[in-house]
Amino acid sequence: MRPLAFVDLETTGATAGEDRITEIGIVEVDPDGSVREWQQLVNPGQPIPPFIEQLTGISNAMVATAPPFSAVAAEALARLSGRLFIAHNAQFDYRFLKAEFKRLGLDFRAPVVCTVKLSRHLYPDYTRHNLDSLIERHGLNAEARHRALADAQLIHQFWDKIHASLDQDSILGALDAQQVTPSLPPELDPGIVDQLPEVAGIYLFFGEHLGREEQPLFVGRCRDLRQHILAHFVSRPSSERKAKLARAVRRIEWHEIPDNTEAQFRENALLRQLQPAYNRKPRKT
């Protein structure tokens, strides 16, 4: 068994580039089965919104004397390095930690497993896979909710439950499905894979077309930017046109837009303005 880190964060909001971490919880599991736990309040350097305070129970007073992330970064990095990063809605926690480390000039990367995706793959007959649903479905022991270490412990419990009740081939198949490496063109920075958010929005591809560089190639709208962008770079595209587009991409731009109506409006405006080479012509309205 490889070293594992079950991770959960509490934050001031949902946007890694703007919001900050207020608490870190990590459960480390070594190959010999030994377990260590770490919980740390973090001063975010900005106010905690009232609804976040109500949700997590972490108040501005509680973090007022807590250290900033810069003071605990070394310990957090030591606890995560060399381990499989396991979290529920993992890209949320992973993006926040990457953003915090990046502010300190550190490029944090780790192999990531999302237990939401793991649950969906292993239990496809169920429609809900949030942490509360897993608690009820698998009889997990929830001492607290929406506190970092308590939620990390729940993820660890879920991991142990599936390994005790399911065959290893099924689990390995579900894990392998999350570790597929996209076939990015060599000119595209591979680090972009770690940056893509799992949220709704629009995305734009730019690259070479008809001998000219930095041309708009494609505009797309979707509910999961990470999934849809990476789907363009599968090893075996379904058509030569898709393969040609994937090879031509030199830059990717995306915008997180939760509201579908706004996203559709922005998409149509960009299609008309840029007239990207690989999109169908937009319908008149």
C-alpha positions, 0 to 999 in steps of 0.5 A: 500500500502506498502512503496516503493522506486523507485531507479536508479544508475549511475555507472562507469561501469557494474561490481558491484565488480569492478565498483562504484556508481557515482550517486544515485536517490531515489523516496520514496512513503509512504502508504499514498501517500506522495512522497519524492525525493533524489539525490546524486552525489558520488565520486567513487574513480576511473576514470569515463570512457569517454563513461560513461561520455558521456552517463550520463553527469556525469564527473570526475570534477563533482564527484571530490568534491562529498562525497564517498559512505561511507559518504552517506551510512547511509542516503541511507540505511534509505531511502531504509529500509523497502521498496519495492526496485523497479528499471529498470533492478533491479538486476543491481542497487540492486547488486551495492548497496549490493556491496557498503554496503558490503564494509562497513560491512553491509548486505543490503537486500530488496524485489526487483521488476524489472519493465523490468520483470513487463512490459514483464509480463503485455505487452507480445505483445511488444518486447522492454521493455527498459526505452526509449520504456516505455517512448514512449509507456506510454507517460512518462514525461522524463525531462532527461535521464541517470541521477539517479533521472530523471530515478527513476522518470520515473520508478515511473511514469510507476508504476502509469500508470499501476495502473491507467490503469490495474486491480489490479489482473493482477498487483498483479499476475505479482508482485507475479511472481517475488517474488517466493522463490526457494526451496534451500537445507538447506546447501546452503546459502540463501543469494546467491539468492541476489548475482546471476547476470542477465547476460550470463555465465557459472555456476557450482554445487558442492556437495555430490555424491556417499558418497563423498563431494565437487564433481562436479555435474553439469556445465551449460551455459546460457544467464541469470545466475540468472534465470537458476540457480534458475530454478534448485530449483523449488518446483516441479522439472520435474524429480527425477533426477533434484530433486536429483541434487537440493538436493545434491548441497552444493556450487554454482560457476559462471562466467560472460561471455558475449561472447557466443563463449567463454562461450561455449569453457569454458563450454566444457573445464570444462565438460572434466576436471571435468566430472560432475555427472549430465551432459551428456558426452560432444561430441568429437570435 
